[in-house]
Amino acid sequence: MALGLLLGGCASTHGLAPQVRALEADQLASSRSFSPPELSAADFPRQDWWSALGDPQLDSLIAEALQGTPSLEAADARLRKAQAQAGLADAARKPTLSASGQYSGVRLPETLVPPPQGGESLGSSVLMLDFRYGLDLWGGRRAQFEAAVGEANAAQVDAQAARLGLASNIAHAYVGLAQAQAALDVATREQERASSLRSLGEQRVKAGLDNQLQLRQAESTIASAQQQAQAAQQQIGLARTALAALLGQGPDRGLAITRPAILQAGTPGIPAVLPSELLGHRPDVVAARWRVEAASRGIDASKASFKPSINLSAIVGLASAGLSDLFSGDALLGLGGPAISLPIFDGGRLRGQLDASDADYDLAVANYNQSLVAALHEVTDALQAARSLDQQIDSSKRALAAAKSAWNLAQARYRAGLGTQLDVLAAQRPLLQLEQQIAALQAQRLYAAIDLDRALGGGLVLEQPTSSIANTVATP
């Protein structure tokens, strides 16, 4: 025993430790990006953040999808598997007791064994209880259990992230449907305008007031408007099919989706507690923290393997050559006692296992750091996009108002006999172009609003590891 303890130092953890350090949210400079003078303060989104867009049909579509789709079922299945693994790790910490019964018989041939043993049938009956328990002296099994619990918690957060992603994807596709419908309206009106130009051109050619040039230009404009209408119809079909797929249904489900209502995007704003409070709302960040916690417990379990282990075992039963004597006092069978083991030379297996656990921890921390950086990046991008698009929409609306005034003036001059219908139709073209441009900008603004709500965690408040991420691994 003394020699074993002396040689136990051969299996050493010396020189093995994690290499990557976790970032703190407040270390990432963001105050200048998040706090411009014109930015309004806001709360974190509500869990039903999509209702702020103001369309009951969208609300019902997301509610239908959250009842269950293949993507959510896959996330839930991964969660159940992780919880089962945690249950297995917990079971490995507890004592086991099993019962068994056996009867065996043998007949020895007289050609091998002379009588009286030869030629006689012999039987034995055995009933046993087998008890086993491994003492968790160094907390290795508990660490394995806690690591499995951390993975299960991460899987639970991933399931919430899948629901948030599904809701935002449906909102995106729904905005795309609304934009395609608006584009179809503009293309239809442009086609009507071009048809009026062609009719007017035909009249002027017949009257000898014009040549074929204006007529051919009008025909070209009609063909272009038809192409735009066809493209818009294609986008409407694609958006409906995408929505049906996100609902986990066949393409016919998309045909029942009616035209979206006028969607609204609120004033951009973020909570004043960013970036630190973002850690508790972003599912990917919270899941990454749980995986760091699980990886740190994996290191503890690997370190415990370097230390002695003690296992208790006991077998109690009854054994007899005949059933009549099986329950007599002479049939009692017992075996058991403690067993101690200590790794000495293992070819580097334990050091390799600990090195792999350290690498797993470094990978988990790196993923956490990347999730945190990506979270702040997504919030900043969505916020800046919303602010810029608000300015672009405002400028385009001023241009639209000017174009509408010019069109109204052209109509007034035509009614007064001071202008021609050609002037009216010519003034209508920039009006339609600006309407199409504003529709596209408004769709992008809605995308930015959806992206900002998703980047802020979609109203989720998630349970986080209680230990500090910077101190999860003890000093080696």
N, C-alpha and C positions, 0 to 999 in steps of 0.2 A: 504493500500500500504506500509506504513512504517513497519507494523508488518510483511508483506511478505518479505520485504528486510532484516529485522532483522533475520527472521528465515531461510533466504536463506543460511546462513552459515552452516545449518545442512547438506546440500549436498556439501561436501568438497572433494577436491582432495588431502588432506594432507596425506603424507606417500606413495603415489603412484608415481613410476618413473621406467624407464627402468633400467635393471641390467647389460646388456652386453655391452661392449665397442668394437668398431671396430678396427681391426688391420690396421696399416699403412704398406704398402708394404716394405718400407725400414727398418722396424723393424725386418723383417725376414732375418736373416743372410744368404747370398748366394754368397758373393763375392769370397770366396775360391773355391766354386764349379763351378762358372760361369767364372772365369778368370784364368785358368791354363796357363802357358807360351806357350804351344803348340796350344792353341785354337785360331782360326782366328776369327776376327770380321766380322760381317755380318749385313745385313739389315733385316727388317721384311720380311716375305714371300710376294710374289705377290698374288693377288687374284686368279690367275690361277696357283697356285704353283705346281699343278700336271704336268704342261707342262715341268717342269725341268726334269721329268723322261724320256722324250724323246720318247714317243710312241704316234703317231697320233690317233691310235685306242682308246687308253685310253682317250685322249682328247675328242673324239667324244662320247664315252660312258658317260662321266661325263656331257657333254653338253646336251645329250639326257635326262639324269636323272633330271637335273636341270630345264627342261621344265615342269616337274610336275610328281610327284609320290604320292601314298597314304600318305606317311609320311610327305611330304611337304604340301599336301592339308590339312592334320590335323593341322599342325602348322599354316598355313594361316587362317584356320577356327578359331583357338584359338585367333589369332590376331584380326580378325574381331569382335569376341565377346567382347574382351577387349576394342576395340575402341567404340563399341556400348555402353558398360557400361559407358565409359567416356562421351559419348554423353548424356546418361540419367542423369548422375551426373551434367552435365552442364545445362541441361534443368531444373533441380530442383532448380537452383539458380535464374531463370527468372520468371517474372510475367506470369500469365495465364489468358486468357479471353475465355469464352465459351458462346455460345448462345443456347437457348432452346425455344421450343414452345410446348404448351400443351393445349388440349381442354378436358374438362371433363363434364359429365352430370349426373344428378341424378333425380330420380322420387320417391317421398315419397308416400307411400300408404295411402289412406284415413282411413284405419283401424288403423293406428298409429297416423297420424296427420290430424286433421280436415281441411276442406277447409277454406280459399282458397289455403293454401300451399299444403295440401294433394291432391293427384291426379294430380298435375301439374309437368311438366318436367322443370327442371332448368339446365342451362348450364353456364360454365365459360371458358373464353379463356385467356391464359397467354403467353406473349412473354417476355423473360428475357435475359439480358447480365450479366454474373457473372465474376467479376474481383477479383483475389486473388494474394497477393504478401507477402512473408515473408522476412522482412528486415534481412540481414545478418550482424548484428551489430558486431559480434565477429569473423567473418570469418570462421564459422563452415562449411557452405555449400561450400565455396571456397576451404577449406581444403579437403572436400570429393571429390570435382572435381579434385584437384591436385593429390590426392591419386589414383583416377581412371586413370588419365593421366600417372602417374608413372607405374601403372600396364600395361597399353597399350604399353608404351615404352619398358617395360621388355618383353612383348609378341612379340614385333617387333624384339627385339634382339634374342629372342628364335627362331624365324623363320629363322634368319640368321644362328644361331647355328645349326639348323636342316640341312641347306644346306651344311654347313661345314662338319658336321658329315656324311652326305650322300656321299659327294665327297671322304672323307678319307676312308669310308667303301668300296666304289667301288675300290679305289686304292689298298686297302689291298687285296680284293678278286682277283684283277687282278695280283698282285704280286704272290699270291698263285697259280694262273693258270700258270704263268711263271715257278714257282718252280716245279710244278707237271710235266710240259712238259719236263724240264731238267732232272727230276728224271726218266721219261720214257725213255729218250735217253740213260741214263747210264744203266738202267736195260736191255734195248735192246742189248746194246753192251756187257754187262756181259753175257747175254744169248748166244750171238754169240761166246764169248770166251769159255763158258762152252761147247757149242756144238762142238767146235774144239777140246777141251780136250777129249770129249767122242769119237769123230772119231779117234783121235790119239790113245786113249786107246784101242779101238776095233782092230786097226791095230797091236798094240803091243801084244795084247792077242793072236791074230791069228798067229803072228810070233813066239809066245812062249817066248817073251822078258819080259812079265809082267803078273801079275795075275789079278784077277777080282777086286782088291781093288781100283786101279786107275779108273777103269771104273765106279764102283759104286759111288765113290766120285764125278766124273764128272756129273753123273746123278742127284745126290743130289744138286749140284751147279746149274744145269739147272732148277730144280724144284724151288729152292730158287729165281733164277732170274725171273722166270715166275711169282712167287708170288709178287715180287717187281714191275714188270711191271703191274700186275693186280691192285695192290694198287695205283700205279701212275695213271692208267686209272680212277680208282674210284675218286681220288682227282681232276682230270681234270673235270669229270662230276659234282662233287659237286661245284667246283669253277664256272663253267658255269651256273649252276642252281642258285647259290647265286647271281651272277651278274645279271641274268635275273630278280630275285626277287627284287634286289635293283633298277633296272630300272622300276619296276612296271609292268613287263610283265610276260607272261607264260614261262615255261621252254624251249620251242622251240626257244625263242629268244637267249638263251645261245648257241645254236648249231651254230648260225651264227657268233659267235666270233672266230676269227682266232687266231693262235698262237701269243702271245705277242712278240714284238721286244726286243732286248737287252736293258734292262732298266738301267739307270744310277742314282747313288746317289751322290749328291754333297758333298764337304768337309764340315764337321760339323762346325757350327759357330752360334753365337747368337749376337743380338744387344748389344752394350755396355751400353745402357740405361736401361737394366733390373736391378731390377724387377719393378721399378716404372712405366715405360711406358707400361708394360704388361697389366696394368689395362684398357687401352683404346683399346686393341686388342682382348682380350679374351671375347667371347660372354657370357660365364657363369658368369664371374666376373662383366661385365657391367650390365647384367640383374639382378644380385644380388644387385648391387648398386642402380639400379632403384627401386627395391622392398624395400630396406631400406628407400629410399626417400618416397615411397608411404606409408610405415608403419609409418614414422614420421608425415606425414600429417594426417594419421588416428588418431594419438594421439591428434593433434590439434583439429580435429573435435570432439573427445570425450570430450576434455576439454571445448569446446564451449557449450556443452550440459548442463553444470553446471550453465550457466549464463542466465539472462532473455532473452526471445525472444518476438519479436513484429511482429504481422501479420496484414496486411491490407486486408480488404475485402469490396466489394461493389456489390450490386445487383440493377440494374436499368431495369425496364420493363414496360409493359402495361398489365393491367388486367381488364377484363370486363365480365359482365354476358351475354353479347350478342356481336356478331361480329360487329354489327353496331356502337357500342359505343367504340370499342377497341382502335381506334386511336384518340379519343377525349382527351381534356386536363384533364378531370376528371379521365381518366384511368391510369394516371402515377403512377408507383409503385417504391419505392426506399428504400433501406436498406443498411447500411454499417457503417464502422468505424474501428478504431484500436483495437487490443486485445493484452494484455501483459500477459505473463505467466512466472512463476518462480518456479523451482523445490524446494520443501521443504523436504518432506518425500516421498521416493520412494522405500523403502525396500532394498536399496543398489543397485538398478539397474544401476544407473549412475556410481557408483564406480566400479561395476563389469564390466561394459562396458569399462571404462578407463583401468582397470587392464588387460582386454583382449587385448586392443590396445597396452599396454606396452609389453605384452607377444608376440604379433605379431611382434613388433619392435625387441625384443630380438631374436626371431627366425630368422628374416630377417638378422640381424647383424651376428648371428652365422653362417647362411648359406653363407653370404658374406665372413666371415673369413675362413670358410672351403673351399670355392671356390678359394680363394687366395692361401691358403696353397697347395691345390691340383694342382693349376696351376704351381706353382714353382716346385712341386714334379714331375709333368709330364715333364716339360722342362728338369729338371736335369736327370731324368731317360732316356729320349730319347737321350740326349746329351752324357751321359756316355755310353749308349749302342752303339751309333754310333762310339765313339772313341775306345771302346774295340773291336767291330767287325772289324773295320779297321785294328787293330793290328792282330786279329785272321786271317783275310783274307790274310794279308801280309805273316804271318807265313805259312799258308796253301799253298800259291802260291810258296813259296820257297821249301816246301816239294814236291809240284807237279812238280816243275822243276827238282828236284833231281830224283823223280820217273820216269819222262819222259827220263832223261839221262840214267837211269838204263835200261829202256825198249829199248831205241835206241842201247845201248851197247849189250844187249841180242840179238837183231836182227842182229847187225853186226857180232857177234860171230857165230850166226847160219848160216849166209850167207858165212862166212869164213870156215865153217865146224868145228869150235871149240866148238860149243854148240848145244843144241837140241831145237826142237820146244817147248818142255815142259818148258824150261827155258824162252822162249819168252812169253808164255802164263802165266807163273807164275809171271813174271815181270809186266805184264799188269794189274794184279788184284789190287795192291795198287794204280796204276794210276787211275783206274776207281773209287776206293773208295774215293780218294782225290778229284776227279772231283765232285762226289756227295756231299762230305762234303763242298766244296767251293760253290756249287750251293745253298746249304741250308744256309750257312753263308751270301751269297750275298742277299738272300731273306730277311733274318733277318735285314741286313743292310738297305735294302729298306724300310722295316717296320719301322725301327728307323727314317729314313728320313721323312717318312709320318707322324709319330707320333710327330716329332719335329715341322714340319710345322703346324700341327693341334694345338699343345701345345702353339705355338706362336700366335695363333689366325687366321691362314689361310689367312693373308693379309687383314683382315677386319679392318676398322677404324670406330668405333662406337661412336655415340653421348652419352655423359655421363651426369649425373646430374650436374648442375652448383654449387650447394652448397657442402660444404665439408662434407664428410660422418661422420666426427667426431663431427660436430656441427649441425646436422639436427634437433635435438630435443632441444627445449628450456628448461631452468632450471625450474623444477616444482615449 
